[in-house]
Amino acid sequence: MINLSIFQKTLLTPVVGILLYSSYLFYLHGEHKSNSETILFLRDNYLPVMQIANDNKDIFEHIASGFKDAVSAEEKQWLKENEVLKEQLRLNLNSLRRYSRLIDTERLEILQETFDRYYKVSNDLSLSFIDDIGTSEHRNILIEQSSNHHTLVARLLIEFEDDIQNQFSSRINDSIEKMEKLLMLGVFMLIFLLMIVMALTFFMSLSTRRRLRDLIVPLKDMASEKPDFSFRLTHNLNDELGELTHWFNVLTRKMEKDYKKIEMLSNTDKLTQLYNRTMLDSILEGAVSNAIRYNQAFSIILMDLDKFKLVNDTYGHIVGDSVLQKMAEILRQHVRSSDSVGRWGGEEFLVILPNTTKDGAVKLAEKLRKIFAEYKFEKVGQKTVSFGVASYRPGDDADSFLTRADKCLYHAKAAGRNCVTDEDALVE
């Protein structure tokens, strides 16, 4: 029988406790690695599907515009270009079938059939106008059918994209929730062990007790709804608590990296690395709230690359993407650090300017207009940009604010493009 002194018995408890908790940290490290692999799987599978779904919406919009342009110009060449876009959309839908574990293939079939009906009716309608065949009654029937099918296809594309985004968000949130639960379990386990250690080592040094309290506080904070993974503990002694602190810092560093990666995926536009529309909506809502609460002036600039469709049609989408990326780089270089800039959609960009009057926003927009007009994009050459500027008015909400900026942008387009239009140019 082994006889242990009181000191040895007292020492045995914290040693056993540390070993138990280190085992849990090892388990948690394995779970963290598994969670990282899950996030990579989600990124490699969902992001391509979301990109294809977004491309399908753009292609469909181009097809719809192509039919309108064909009728307006009375040129069948637009219909030939629509054939190319139709085949591209079909190829995209076929490629989505590879992700049968993520999407409902029956919905794809319905979308394909609905699109084919829309395309046939719209093509017949365009030919009817171009070749001047058919009665007006027959054309009216085709117009109604085309409109109904267009609405249905647009809704199906939006629902499909929303469903994929919701699945992606749900899976990401599940991964985060799993790690938070494991972290909370670690906190409770640590608290339990510390209570035992403190009960049996009451006469241990005050410095040890202080170090234990310092460790509990950040762990509780990390278990809250808004954890701060950037927090680090300092450890100077190479003992059991020093080892525990080291593993805590290793864990928080890895958790912080994954947390930032998830935030970047959810808030950043993949192509331009600027804020995406979801993040811009949130920033704009906050800016409106601040303007209401503190009576602060702020403005927005909505800009659109002129004749961007011609770039894609002439040089291809890869070159078009490179133009958008260069635009994003130029915007980052010429806005203030306090401003927020992002991709609003397609070739449209939005700049949110806090504490900025209309005159200041117009000045910046004019500066950007000149920069873009003088810049020579690779392969494409010089391209112009149109700008709409709006400033906050009492009673505005985000939607009314954006509507005015959009009207200003439309006015700039109508005025010949490559210009800046503010609210003074609008007829109330």
C-alpha positions as CSV (number, residue, x, y, z in Angstrom):
1,M,0.0,0.0,0.0
2,I,1.3,3.4,-1.0
3,N,1.3,6.0,1.7
4,L,0.9,9.6,0.4
5,S,1.6,12.6,2.4
6,I,-1.0,15.4,2.7
7,F,1.0,17.5,0.3
8,Q,1.1,14.6,-2.2
9,K,-2.6,14.0,-1.9
10,T,-3.3,17.7,-2.3
11,L,-1.0,17.8,-5.3
12,L,-2.6,14.7,-6.9
13,T,-6.0,16.4,-7.3
14,P,-4.8,19.3,-9.5
15,V,-2.6,16.9,-11.5
16,V,-5.5,14.6,-12.2
17,G,-7.8,17.6,-12.9
18,I,-5.3,19.0,-15.4
19,L,-4.9,15.6,-17.1
20,L,-8.7,15.3,-17.5
21,Y,-9.1,18.8,-18.9
22,S,-6.1,18.3,-21.2
23,S,-7.8,15.2,-22.5
24,Y,-10.9,17.3,-23.2
25,L,-8.8,19.9,-24.9
26,F,-7.3,17.2,-27.1
27,Y,-10.8,16.0,-27.9
28,L,-11.9,19.5,-28.6
29,H,-8.9,20.0,-30.9
30,G,-10.0,17.0,-32.9
31,E,-13.6,18.3,-33.0
32,H,-12.2,21.7,-34.2
33,K,-10.2,20.0,-36.9
34,S,-13.3,18.1,-38.0
35,N,-15.3,21.3,-37.9
36,S,-12.7,23.0,-40.1
37,E,-13.0,20.2,-42.6
38,T,-16.8,20.5,-42.6
39,I,-16.5,24.3,-43.3
40,L,-14.1,23.5,-46.2
41,F,-16.6,21.0,-47.6
42,L,-19.4,23.5,-47.4
43,R,-17.2,26.1,-49.1
44,D,-16.2,23.7,-51.9
45,N,-19.7,22.4,-52.5
46,Y,-22.1,25.2,-51.7
47,L,-20.2,28.2,-53.1
48,P,-20.0,26.8,-56.7
49,V,-23.7,26.0,-56.5
50,M,-24.5,29.5,-55.3
51,Q,-22.3,31.0,-58.0
52,I,-24.0,28.9,-60.7
53,A,-27.4,29.9,-59.3
54,N,-26.4,33.6,-59.4
55,D,-25.1,33.2,-63.0
56,N,-28.4,31.6,-64.0
57,K,-30.2,34.7,-62.8
58,D,-27.9,37.0,-64.8
59,I,-28.1,34.8,-67.9
60,F,-31.9,34.8,-67.7
61,E,-32.0,38.6,-67.3
62,H,-29.7,38.9,-70.4
63,I,-32.0,36.5,-72.3
64,A,-35.1,38.6,-71.4
65,S,-33.3,41.8,-72.4
66,G,-32.2,40.1,-75.6
67,F,-35.8,39.4,-76.7
68,K,-36.7,43.0,-76.0
69,D,-33.6,44.3,-77.9
70,A,-34.4,42.0,-80.8
71,V,-37.9,43.4,-81.2
72,S,-36.7,47.0,-80.7
73,A,-33.9,46.7,-83.2
74,E,-35.9,44.3,-85.5
75,E,-32.7,42.2,-85.7
76,K,-32.6,38.4,-85.5
77,Q,-29.0,38.6,-84.5
78,W,-30.1,39.1,-80.9
79,L,-32.1,35.9,-81.1
80,K,-28.9,34.0,-82.2
81,E,-27.1,35.5,-79.2
82,N,-30.0,34.3,-77.0
83,E,-29.5,30.8,-78.3
84,V,-25.9,30.9,-77.0
85,L,-27.2,32.1,-73.6
86,K,-29.9,29.5,-73.6
87,E,-27.4,26.7,-74.1
88,Q,-25.2,28.2,-71.3
89,L,-28.1,28.2,-68.9
90,R,-28.9,24.6,-69.8
91,L,-25.3,23.6,-69.3
92,N,-25.4,25.3,-65.9
93,L,-28.6,23.4,-64.9
94,N,-27.0,20.1,-66.0
95,S,-23.9,20.9,-64.0
96,L,-26.1,21.4,-60.9
97,R,-27.2,17.8,-61.1
98,R,-23.7,16.8,-59.9
99,Y,-24.7,18.3,-56.6
100,S,-27.7,16.1,-56.1
101,R,-26.9,15.7,-52.4
102,L,-27.4,19.4,-51.9
103,I,-30.3,20.3,-54.2
104,D,-33.7,19.0,-55.2
105,T,-33.3,17.6,-58.8
106,E,-37.0,17.6,-59.3
107,R,-37.0,21.4,-58.9
108,L,-34.3,21.6,-61.5
109,E,-36.5,19.7,-63.9
110,I,-39.4,22.0,-63.2
111,L,-37.1,25.0,-63.7
112,Q,-35.8,23.6,-67.0
113,E,-39.3,22.8,-68.4
114,T,-40.6,26.3,-67.3
115,F,-37.6,28.0,-68.9
116,D,-38.0,26.0,-72.2
117,R,-41.7,27.1,-72.3
118,Y,-40.7,30.7,-71.7
119,Y,-38.0,30.6,-74.3
120,K,-40.2,29.1,-77.0
121,V,-43.1,31.5,-76.4
122,S,-40.8,34.6,-76.2
123,N,-38.9,33.5,-79.3
124,D,-42.1,33.0,-81.3
125,L,-43.3,36.4,-80.1
126,S,-40.1,38.1,-81.1
127,L,-40.2,36.5,-84.6
128,S,-43.8,37.6,-84.9
129,F,-42.9,41.2,-84.4
130,I,-39.7,41.1,-86.5
131,D,-41.2,39.2,-89.5
132,D,-44.6,41.0,-89.0
133,I,-46.5,37.7,-89.0
134,G,-49.6,36.7,-87.0
135,T,-52.6,38.6,-85.9
136,S,-52.6,41.1,-83.0
137,E,-54.9,38.8,-81.1
138,H,-52.3,36.0,-81.4
139,R,-49.5,38.4,-80.4
140,N,-51.5,39.4,-77.3
141,I,-51.8,35.8,-76.3
142,L,-48.1,35.3,-76.8
143,I,-47.3,38.4,-74.8
144,E,-49.4,37.2,-71.9
145,Q,-47.9,33.7,-71.9
146,S,-44.4,35.2,-72.1
147,S,-45.0,37.5,-69.2
148,N,-46.5,34.7,-67.1
149,H,-43.6,32.3,-67.9
150,H,-41.0,35.1,-67.3
151,T,-42.5,35.8,-63.8
152,L,-42.5,32.1,-63.0
153,V,-38.9,31.4,-64.1
154,A,-37.6,34.5,-62.3
155,R,-39.4,33.3,-59.1
156,L,-38.0,29.8,-59.4
157,L,-34.5,31.1,-59.9
158,I,-34.8,33.4,-56.9
159,E,-36.3,30.6,-54.7
160,F,-33.6,28.2,-55.9
161,E,-30.8,30.6,-55.0
162,D,-32.4,31.5,-51.7
163,D,-32.8,27.8,-50.8
164,I,-29.1,27.2,-51.4
165,Q,-28.1,30.2,-49.4
166,N,-30.3,29.2,-46.5
167,Q,-28.9,25.7,-46.6
168,F,-25.4,27.1,-46.6
169,S,-26.1,29.5,-43.7
170,S,-27.8,26.8,-41.7
171,R,-24.9,24.4,-42.1
172,I,-22.4,27.1,-41.1
173,N,-24.5,28.0,-38.1
174,D,-24.7,24.4,-37.1
175,S,-20.9,24.1,-37.1
176,I,-20.6,27.3,-35.0
177,E,-23.3,26.1,-32.6
178,K,-21.5,22.7,-32.2
179,M,-18.2,24.4,-31.3
180,E,-19.9,26.8,-28.9
181,K,-21.6,23.9,-27.1
182,L,-18.3,22.0,-26.8
183,L,-16.7,25.2,-25.5
184,M,-19.4,25.7,-22.9
185,L,-19.0,22.1,-21.8
186,G,-15.3,22.8,-21.4
187,V,-16.1,25.8,-19.2
188,F,-18.4,23.8,-16.9
189,M,-15.8,21.0,-16.7
190,L,-13.1,23.4,-15.8
191,I,-15.3,25.2,-13.2
192,F,-16.1,21.8,-11.6
193,L,-12.4,20.8,-11.5
194,L,-11.4,24.2,-10.1
195,M,-13.9,24.0,-7.3
196,I,-12.4,20.6,-6.2
197,V,-8.9,22.0,-6.4
198,M,-9.8,25.1,-4.4
199,A,-11.5,23.0,-1.8
200,L,-8.5,20.8,-1.2
201,T,-5.8,23.4,-1.7
202,F,-7.2,26.2,0.4
203,F,-3.8,27.2,1.8
204,M,-2.1,27.4,-1.6
205,S,-0.6,30.7,-2.6
206,L,-2.8,33.7,-3.5
207,S,-1.0,34.0,-6.8
208,T,-2.3,30.6,-7.9
209,R,-5.8,31.5,-6.9
210,R,-5.5,34.8,-8.8
211,R,-4.4,33.0,-11.9
212,L,-7.3,30.6,-11.7
213,R,-9.7,33.5,-11.5
214,D,-8.0,35.2,-14.5
215,L,-8.6,32.0,-16.5
216,I,-12.3,31.7,-15.6
217,V,-13.3,35.2,-16.7
218,P,-12.3,34.9,-20.4
219,L,-13.7,31.4,-20.6
220,K,-17.1,32.6,-19.4
221,D,-16.9,35.5,-21.9
222,M,-16.2,33.0,-24.8
223,A,-19.3,31.0,-23.7
224,S,-21.5,34.1,-24.2
225,E,-23.7,34.9,-27.2
226,K,-21.0,37.2,-28.7
227,P,-17.7,35.6,-27.8
228,D,-14.4,37.5,-28.2
229,F,-11.9,35.0,-29.7
230,S,-9.2,37.6,-30.0
231,F,-8.6,37.5,-26.2
232,R,-5.3,35.9,-25.1
233,L,-4.0,34.9,-21.7
234,T,-0.4,35.5,-20.6
235,H,1.5,32.7,-18.8
236,N,5.0,33.1,-17.4
237,L,5.3,29.9,-15.3
238,N,6.0,26.5,-16.9
239,D,3.5,24.6,-14.7
240,E,0.2,22.9,-15.0
241,L,-1.8,26.2,-15.2
242,G,0.8,27.5,-17.7
243,E,0.1,24.5,-19.9
244,L,-3.6,25.0,-19.6
245,T,-3.3,28.7,-20.6
246,H,-1.1,27.7,-23.6
247,W,-3.8,25.3,-24.9
248,F,-6.5,27.9,-24.3
249,N,-4.6,30.4,-26.5
250,V,-4.0,27.8,-29.2
251,L,-7.8,27.0,-29.2
252,T,-8.8,30.7,-29.3
253,R,-6.4,31.4,-32.1
254,K,-7.9,28.7,-34.2
255,M,-11.4,29.6,-33.3
256,E,-10.7,33.3,-34.1
257,K,-9.4,32.2,-37.5
258,D,-12.5,30.2,-38.4
259,Y,-14.8,32.9,-37.0
260,K,-13.2,35.5,-39.2
261,K,-13.3,33.1,-42.2
262,I,-17.1,32.6,-41.7
263,E,-17.7,36.3,-41.3
264,M,-15.7,37.0,-44.5
265,L,-17.7,34.4,-46.5
266,S,-21.0,35.8,-45.3
267,N,-20.2,39.5,-45.7
268,T,-17.9,39.7,-48.7
269,D,-18.5,39.5,-52.4
270,K,-16.5,36.6,-53.8
271,L,-15.5,38.3,-57.0
272,T,-14.5,41.8,-55.9
273,Q,-13.7,41.1,-52.2
274,L,-15.8,44.2,-51.3
275,Y,-18.9,44.1,-49.1
276,N,-21.8,42.1,-50.5
277,R,-25.3,43.4,-50.7
278,T,-26.3,41.8,-47.4
279,M,-23.6,43.6,-45.5
280,L,-24.3,46.9,-47.3
281,D,-28.0,46.6,-46.3
282,S,-26.9,46.2,-42.7
283,I,-24.5,49.2,-42.8
284,L,-27.1,51.4,-44.5
285,E,-29.7,50.6,-41.9
286,G,-27.2,51.5,-39.2
287,A,-26.3,54.8,-41.0
288,V,-30.0,55.7,-41.2
289,S,-30.5,55.0,-37.5
290,N,-27.5,57.2,-36.6
291,A,-28.8,60.0,-38.8
292,I,-32.2,59.8,-37.1
293,R,-30.7,59.6,-33.6
294,Y,-27.9,62.1,-33.9
295,N,-29.1,64.3,-36.8
296,Q,-26.0,63.4,-38.8
297,A,-25.6,64.1,-42.5
298,F,-24.7,61.2,-44.8
299,S,-24.8,60.4,-48.4
300,I,-24.6,57.5,-50.8
301,I,-23.2,57.0,-54.3
302,L,-24.8,54.4,-56.6
303,M,-22.7,53.7,-59.7
304,D,-23.0,51.5,-62.7
305,L,-20.5,50.6,-65.4
306,D,-21.7,51.8,-68.7
307,K,-22.5,49.2,-71.4
308,F,-21.0,46.3,-69.3
309,K,-23.1,43.8,-71.3
310,L,-21.1,44.7,-74.4
311,V,-17.9,43.9,-72.5
312,N,-19.1,40.4,-71.6
313,D,-20.6,39.8,-75.1
314,T,-17.4,41.0,-76.8
315,Y,-14.6,39.7,-74.5
316,G,-16.3,37.1,-72.4
317,H,-17.2,36.9,-68.7
318,I,-13.7,36.3,-67.5
319,V,-12.5,39.6,-68.9
320,G,-15.7,41.2,-67.6
321,D,-15.0,39.9,-64.1
322,S,-11.4,41.3,-64.3
323,V,-12.9,44.7,-65.1
324,L,-15.2,44.5,-62.0
325,Q,-12.2,43.5,-59.9
326,K,-10.2,46.4,-61.1
327,M,-13.1,48.8,-60.4
328,A,-13.2,47.4,-56.9
329,E,-9.5,48.0,-56.5
330,I,-9.8,51.6,-57.7
331,L,-12.7,52.2,-55.3
332,R,-10.8,50.9,-52.3
333,Q,-7.9,53.3,-53.2
334,H,-10.0,56.4,-53.4
335,V,-12.6,56.2,-50.6
336,R,-12.0,57.0,-46.9
337,S,-11.4,54.3,-44.4
338,S,-14.6,55.5,-42.7
339,D,-16.6,54.9,-45.9
340,S,-18.2,51.6,-46.8
341,V,-18.0,50.4,-50.4
342,G,-19.5,47.2,-51.8
343,R,-20.9,45.5,-54.9
344,W,-24.6,46.2,-55.0
345,G,-25.2,43.7,-57.8
346,G,-24.0,42.9,-61.3
347,E,-21.9,45.9,-62.4
348,E,-23.4,48.2,-59.8
349,F,-21.4,49.4,-56.8
350,L,-22.6,51.4,-53.7
351,V,-20.5,53.7,-51.5
352,I,-21.9,54.8,-48.1
353,L,-20.4,58.1,-46.9
354,P,-21.0,58.9,-43.2
355,N,-20.8,62.6,-42.2
356,T,-20.9,63.7,-45.8
357,T,-23.1,66.3,-47.4
358,K,-24.5,66.1,-50.9
359,D,-21.8,68.4,-52.2
360,G,-19.1,66.3,-50.7
361,A,-20.6,63.1,-52.2
362,V,-20.9,64.8,-55.7
363,K,-17.3,65.9,-55.5
364,L,-16.1,62.4,-54.7
365,A,-18.4,60.9,-57.5
366,E,-17.0,63.4,-60.0
367,K,-13.5,62.5,-59.0
368,L,-14.2,58.8,-59.4
369,R,-15.9,59.4,-62.7
370,K,-12.8,61.1,-64.1
371,I,-10.5,58.3,-62.8
372,F,-12.6,55.6,-64.4
373,A,-13.0,57.5,-67.7
374,E,-9.2,57.9,-68.0
375,Y,-8.3,54.4,-66.9
376,K,-7.5,51.9,-69.6
377,F,-8.7,48.4,-68.6
378,E,-6.7,45.5,-69.9
379,K,-8.0,44.3,-73.2
380,V,-11.2,46.4,-72.9
381,G,-9.6,49.8,-72.9
382,Q,-11.4,52.9,-71.5
383,K,-14.9,52.4,-70.0
384,T,-17.1,55.0,-68.4
385,V,-19.2,54.9,-65.3
386,S,-22.5,56.6,-64.4
387,F,-23.2,57.9,-60.9
388,G,-26.3,58.7,-58.9
389,V,-25.9,60.7,-55.6
390,A,-28.5,61.0,-52.8
391,S,-28.3,62.5,-49.4
392,Y,-30.3,61.7,-46.3
393,R,-33.5,63.6,-45.7
394,P,-35.6,63.6,-42.4
395,G,-38.2,60.8,-42.7
396,D,-36.1,58.7,-45.0
397,D,-35.7,54.9,-44.5
398,A,-33.2,52.8,-46.3
399,D,-35.6,51.9,-49.2
400,S,-36.7,55.5,-49.9
401,F,-33.1,56.6,-49.7
402,L,-31.9,54.0,-52.2
403,T,-34.8,54.7,-54.5
404,R,-33.7,58.3,-54.9
405,A,-30.1,57.2,-55.6
406,D,-31.4,54.7,-58.2
407,K,-33.5,57.4,-59.9
408,C,-30.4,59.7,-60.0
409,L,-28.4,56.8,-61.6
410,Y,-31.2,56.2,-64.1
411,H,-31.2,59.9,-64.9
412,A,-27.4,59.8,-65.5
413,K,-27.9,56.9,-67.8
414,A,-30.6,58.7,-69.7
415,A,-28.5,61.9,-69.9
416,G,-25.9,60.0,-72.0
417,R,-23.9,58.1,-69.3
418,N,-20.4,59.0,-68.0
419,C,-21.9,61.7,-65.7
420,V,-22.9,62.4,-62.1
421,T,-26.5,63.1,-61.2
422,D,-27.7,64.3,-57.8
423,E,-31.2,64.9,-56.5
424,D,-31.3,68.5,-57.8
425,A,-31.7,67.1,-61.3
426,L,-34.8,65.1,-60.4
427,V,-38.2,66.5,-61.1
428,E,-40.3,66.1,-57.9
